[in-house]
């Protein structure tokens, strides 16, 4: 059974969700093959443990995204949105990954 989140942990999770929703909305308009963002983190080691995955619908779309350097776009946008919510992530490159995997995979 999962441990209940503290008020601080709930706020952290809500801020990450809010940040990713803003990035998703902007990216969905620009990139038709973009599916969405999802994340995992350990609350005891936040924000160092935050890992955001930006999902694309196919390997070809992922390859095209990497060729267009969309990983840099997503890193910048996610970093900016997290900072707006008061979350400072050092070395955002380690925390954002482009993938074709879904959260269920």
N, CA, C and O of each residue as an XYZ file, in Angstrom:
420
protein
N       0.840     -1.172      0.000
C       0.000      0.000      0.000
C       0.892      1.244      0.000
O       1.888      1.304      0.721
N       0.528      2.218     -0.803
C       1.310      3.441     -0.921
C       1.132      4.313      0.319
O       0.046      4.425      0.888
N       2.248      4.923      0.709
C       2.225      5.823      1.846
C       1.505      7.110      1.457
O       1.676      7.606      0.344
N       0.711      7.643      2.358
C      -0.009      8.883      2.087
C       0.982     10.033      1.993
O       1.919     10.128      2.786
N       0.764     10.909      1.011
C       1.658     12.036      0.802
C       1.386     13.141      1.815
O       0.240     13.409      2.175
N       2.466     13.774      2.266
C       2.319     14.910      3.175
C       1.803     16.113      2.380
O       1.738     16.072      1.151
N       1.444     17.162      3.076
C       0.948     18.375      2.430
C       2.020     18.954      1.501
O       1.718     19.383      0.387
N       3.258     18.963      1.962
C       4.366     19.475      1.145
C       4.544     18.623     -0.105
O       4.716     19.163     -1.198
N       4.506     17.316      0.037
C       4.657     16.417     -1.107
C       3.505     16.587     -2.098
O       3.716     16.547     -3.310
N       2.299     16.776     -1.588
C       1.151     17.012     -2.462
C       1.330     18.305     -3.250
O       0.995     18.369     -4.433
N       1.862     19.334     -2.590
C       2.102     20.610     -3.251
C       3.184     20.456     -4.324
O       3.054     21.004     -5.418
N       4.246     19.715     -4.015
C       5.305     19.473     -4.994
C       4.747     18.769     -6.222
O       5.022     19.157     -7.357
N       3.965     17.737     -5.979
C       3.382     16.975     -7.077
C       2.444     17.856     -7.911
O       2.465     17.790     -9.140
N       1.634     18.668     -7.257
C       0.711     19.562     -7.969
C       1.479     20.573     -8.812
O       1.068     20.878     -9.932
N       2.580     21.093     -8.298
C       3.374     22.063     -9.052
C       4.036     21.426    -10.270
O       4.114     22.047    -11.331
N       4.509     20.200    -10.124
C       5.094     19.504    -11.269
C       4.013     19.248    -12.324
O       4.242     19.469    -13.513
N       2.847     18.789    -11.895
C       1.745     18.549    -12.829
C       1.344     19.824    -13.556
O       1.145     19.816    -14.770
N       1.227     20.918    -12.813
C       0.861     22.211    -13.398
C       1.889     22.633    -14.449
O       1.523     23.106    -15.525
N       3.154     22.463    -14.139
C       4.228     22.830    -15.064
C       4.168     21.996    -16.333
O       4.284     22.528    -17.437
N       3.988     20.697    -16.178
C       3.965     19.808    -17.341
C       2.719     20.025    -18.197
O       2.774     19.884    -19.419
N       1.605     20.363    -17.568
C       0.396     20.642    -18.337
C       0.591     21.857    -19.236
O       0.120     21.865    -20.374
N       1.278     22.884    -18.740
C       1.549     24.077    -19.547
C       2.438     23.723    -20.739
O       2.204     24.190    -21.854
N       3.446     22.907    -20.503
C       4.349     22.488    -21.585
C       3.591     21.628    -22.597
O       3.759     21.799    -23.804
N       2.761     20.708    -22.112
C       1.988     19.836    -22.998
C       1.078     20.639    -23.920
O       0.991     20.360    -25.116
N       0.402     21.637    -23.357
C      -0.528     22.440    -24.156
C       0.202     23.167    -25.282
O      -0.281     23.204    -26.413
N       1.353     23.740    -24.980
C       2.123     24.456    -25.994
C       2.682     23.489    -27.034
O       2.649     23.781    -28.229
N       3.189     22.353    -26.598
C       3.824     21.402    -27.506
C       2.799     20.691    -28.392
O       3.097     20.385    -29.546
N       1.611     20.426    -27.878
C       0.586     19.721    -28.659
C       0.186     20.518    -29.894
O      -0.132     19.937    -30.932
N       0.200     21.829    -29.789
C      -0.139     22.689    -30.924
C       0.973     22.665    -31.971
O       0.708     22.695    -33.172
N       2.220     22.610    -31.501
C       3.372     22.696    -32.401
C       3.759     21.363    -33.037
O       4.233     21.342    -34.173
N       3.568     20.253    -32.327
C       4.069     18.949    -32.763
C       2.959     17.908    -32.740
O       2.531     17.463    -31.675
N       2.504     17.531    -33.913
C       1.373     16.604    -34.027
C       1.692     15.223    -33.458
O       0.792     14.538    -32.974
N       2.962     14.801    -33.509
C       3.336     13.472    -33.041
C       3.610     13.410    -31.542
O       3.914     12.340    -31.014
N       3.506     14.532    -30.859
C       3.731     14.582    -29.425
C       2.491     14.061    -28.703
O       1.375     14.500    -28.983
N       2.687     13.120    -27.771
C       1.576     12.515    -27.040
C       1.346     13.233    -25.713
O       0.214     13.597    -25.394
N       2.406     13.438    -24.945
C       2.267     14.087    -23.649
C       3.488     13.855    -22.787
O       4.446     13.202    -23.202
N       3.443     14.402    -21.577
C       4.543     14.249    -20.620
C       4.060     13.461    -19.408
O       2.892     13.531    -19.025
N       4.966     12.726    -18.826
C       4.696     12.051    -17.553
C       5.983     12.047    -16.754
O       7.065     12.251    -17.304
N       5.867     11.816    -15.475
C       7.050     11.959    -14.622
C       7.064     10.940    -13.497
O       6.047     10.337    -13.154
N       8.243     10.771    -12.942
C       8.412      9.964    -11.732
C       9.374     10.727    -10.834
O      10.214     11.491    -11.310
N       9.244     10.512     -9.537
C      10.154     11.152     -8.593
C      10.057     10.466     -7.240
O       9.048      9.845     -6.907
N      11.121     10.591     -6.476
C      11.144     10.148     -5.095
C      11.053     11.415     -4.252
O      11.916     12.289     -4.342
N      10.026     11.513     -3.449
C       9.788     12.735     -2.699
C      10.921     13.046     -1.722
O      11.177     14.212     -1.420
N      11.602     12.005     -1.224
C      12.691     12.217     -0.270
C      13.895     12.868     -0.932
O      14.734     13.461     -0.254
N      13.985     12.760     -2.268
C      15.132     13.286     -3.001
C      14.670     14.231     -4.108
O      15.181     14.195     -5.227
N      13.702     15.071     -3.777
C      13.147     16.008     -4.757
C      13.869     17.335     -4.651
O      14.112     17.777     -3.527
N      14.226     17.997     -5.720
C      13.928     17.739     -7.118
C      14.979     16.897     -7.842
O      14.850     16.644     -9.040
N      16.006     16.466     -7.132
C      17.072     15.698     -7.764
C      16.618     14.401     -8.409
O      17.258     13.924     -9.347
N      15.531     13.825     -7.928
C      15.061     12.541     -8.456
C      13.999     12.688     -9.549
O      13.544     11.689    -10.108
N      13.605     13.918     -9.854
C      12.565     14.135    -10.857
C      13.042     13.676    -12.229
O      14.127     14.053    -12.673
N      12.236     12.866    -12.895
C      12.524     12.438    -14.268
C      11.252     12.625    -15.090
O      10.237     11.974    -14.843
N      11.324     13.520    -16.066
C      10.189     13.816    -16.938
C      10.415     13.122    -18.273
O      11.490     13.221    -18.865
N       9.392     12.421    -18.737
C       9.466     11.756    -20.035
C       8.459     12.410    -20.972
O       7.276     12.521    -20.649
N       8.935     12.837    -22.122
C       8.090     13.444    -23.152
C       7.857     12.380    -24.212
O       8.791     11.941    -24.883
N       6.611     11.973    -24.355
C       6.272     10.820    -25.187
C       5.862     11.227    -26.595
O       5.088     12.165    -26.790
N       6.403     10.497    -27.578
C       6.023     10.656    -28.979
C       5.362      9.361    -29.438
O       5.569      8.304    -28.843
N       4.556      9.455    -30.511
C       3.720      8.311    -30.887
C       4.421      7.232    -31.711
O       3.839      6.170    -31.931
N       5.658      7.469    -32.176
C       6.352      6.433    -32.951
C       7.854      6.662    -32.888
O       8.325      7.740    -32.525
N       8.591      5.621    -33.251
C      10.059      5.728    -33.306
C      10.488      6.751    -34.345
O      11.449      7.491    -34.137
N       9.768      6.792    -35.470
C      10.095      7.757    -36.524
C       9.891      9.185    -36.029
O      10.710     10.065    -36.293
N       8.799      9.407    -35.315
C       8.532     10.739    -34.760
C       9.589     11.115    -33.728
O      10.022     12.266    -33.666
N      10.002     10.142    -32.920
C      11.048     10.383    -31.920
C      12.368     10.742    -32.604
O      13.048     11.684    -32.194
N      12.727      9.993    -33.643
C      13.970     10.278    -34.379
C      13.923     11.670    -35.000
O      14.912     12.402    -34.966
N      12.775     12.035    -35.565
C      12.620     13.371    -36.153
C      12.720     14.452    -35.078
O      13.313     15.507    -35.300
N      12.135     14.180    -33.915
C      12.190     15.144    -32.809
C      13.618     15.354    -32.343
O      14.031     16.484    -32.082
N      14.366     14.280    -32.239
C      15.766     14.399    -31.820
C      16.594     15.116    -32.883
O      17.499     15.885    -32.558
N      16.286     14.864    -34.142
C      16.997     15.531    -35.235
C      16.722     17.036    -35.216
O      17.604     17.839    -35.520
N      15.486     17.411    -34.854
C      15.102     18.823    -34.765
C      15.525     19.453    -33.431
O      15.243     20.622    -33.168
N      16.199     18.665    -32.604
C      16.667     19.109    -31.288
C      15.512     19.543    -30.369
O      15.622     20.512    -29.617
N      14.408     18.796    -30.454
C      13.275     19.096    -29.581
C      13.576     18.767    -28.125
O      12.911     19.273    -27.221
N      14.582     17.918    -27.898
C      14.957     17.647    -26.508
C      15.370     18.951    -25.828
O      15.052     19.163    -24.658
N      16.075     19.827    -26.548
C      16.470     21.123    -25.987
C      15.254     22.015    -25.747
O      15.181     22.723    -24.742
N      14.297     21.973    -26.681
C      13.053     22.732    -26.520
C      12.323     22.304    -25.251
O      11.936     23.142    -24.436
N      12.139     20.994    -25.090
C      11.416     20.502    -23.928
C      12.172     20.787    -22.629
O      11.561     21.144    -21.621
N      13.483     20.632    -22.648
C      14.271     20.936    -21.453
C      14.078     22.388    -21.041
O      13.855     22.682    -19.866
N      14.163     23.284    -21.998
C      14.029     24.712    -21.701
C      12.633     25.047    -21.190
O      12.486     25.757    -20.196
N      11.612     24.537    -21.867
C      10.234     24.848    -21.477
C       9.883     24.256    -20.105
O       9.245     24.916    -19.284
N      10.298     23.027    -19.868
C      10.009     22.391    -18.568
C      10.753     23.111    -17.460
O      10.191     23.351    -16.391
N      12.012     23.458    -17.700
C      12.797     24.187    -16.702
C      12.131     25.523    -16.373
O      12.026     25.901    -15.206
N      11.685     26.228    -17.402
C      11.030     27.531    -17.210
C       9.735     27.387    -16.406
O       9.486     28.164    -15.484
N       8.918     26.400    -16.752
C       7.641     26.223    -16.052
C       7.845     25.775    -14.601
O       7.134     26.229    -13.704
N       8.812     24.891    -14.374
C       9.095     24.473    -12.999
C       9.583     25.664    -12.173
O       9.185     25.828    -11.020
N      10.439     26.487    -12.762
C      10.967     27.656    -12.060
C       9.844     28.613    -11.694
O       9.867     29.206    -10.616
N       8.855     28.772    -12.580
C       7.698     29.628    -12.285
C       6.953     29.144    -11.047
O       6.349     29.939    -10.328
N       6.999     27.836    -10.803
C       6.325     27.252     -9.631
C       7.256     27.166     -8.421
O       6.886     26.601     -7.391
N       8.453     27.719     -8.543
C       9.381     27.723     -7.423
C      10.232     26.477     -7.299
O      10.801     26.222     -6.238
N      10.330     25.693     -8.366
C      11.128     24.469     -8.340
C      12.362     24.698     -9.209
O      12.247     24.898    -10.418
N      13.530     24.668     -8.595
C      14.777     24.857     -9.325
C      15.448     23.506     -9.510
O      15.826     22.845     -8.543
N      15.588     23.109    -10.764
C      16.220     21.836    -11.101
C      17.589     22.145    -11.703
O      17.694     22.834    -12.718
N      18.624     21.632    -11.069
C      19.968     21.804    -11.609
C      20.184     20.787    -12.726
O      19.712     19.654    -12.637
N      20.886     21.184    -13.760
C      21.217     20.321    -14.894
C      19.967     19.613    -15.445
O      19.833     18.394    -15.348
N      19.082     20.394    -16.012
C      17.794     19.883    -16.515
C      17.972     18.774    -17.548
O      17.064     17.966    -17.741
N      19.125     18.720    -18.215
C      19.367     17.681    -19.228
C      19.242     16.276    -18.649
O      18.826     15.351    -19.347
N      19.599     16.111    -17.381
C      19.509     14.800    -16.731
C      18.079     14.440    -16.351
O      17.799     13.288    -16.022
N      17.183     15.401    -16.393
C      15.836     15.197    -15.864
C      14.745     15.117    -16.926
O      13.585     14.863    -16.601
N      15.102     15.330    -18.197
C      14.111     15.306    -19.278
C      14.572     14.325    -20.353
O      15.701     14.403    -20.838
N      13.678     13.396    -20.722
C      13.990     12.360    -21.704
C      12.850     12.292    -22.720
O      11.677     12.330    -22.347
N      13.197     12.194    -23.996
C      12.186     11.953    -25.031
C      12.080     10.446    -25.244
O      13.092      9.746    -25.261
N      10.853      9.946    -25.405
C      10.632      8.500    -25.494
C       9.390      8.179    -26.301
O       8.591      9.060    -26.618
N       9.239      6.904    -26.630
C       7.990      6.405    -27.222
C       7.225      5.555    -26.216
O       6.102      5.130    -26.487
N       7.830      5.306    -25.056
C       7.199      4.475    -24.028
C       6.093      5.252    -23.313
O       6.209      6.457    -23.089
N       5.040      4.555    -22.967
C       3.960      5.163    -22.186
C       4.184      4.819    -20.717
O       5.020      3.970    -20.407
N       3.452      5.461    -19.810
C       3.617      5.145    -18.387
C       3.316      3.685    -18.067
O       3.817      3.158    -17.074
N       2.512      3.026    -18.886
C       2.169      1.625    -18.640
C       3.265      0.654    -19.085
O       3.286     -0.498    -18.652
N       4.175      1.115    -19.948
C       5.231      0.238    -20.485
C       6.300     -0.072    -19.470
O       7.249     -0.794    -19.774
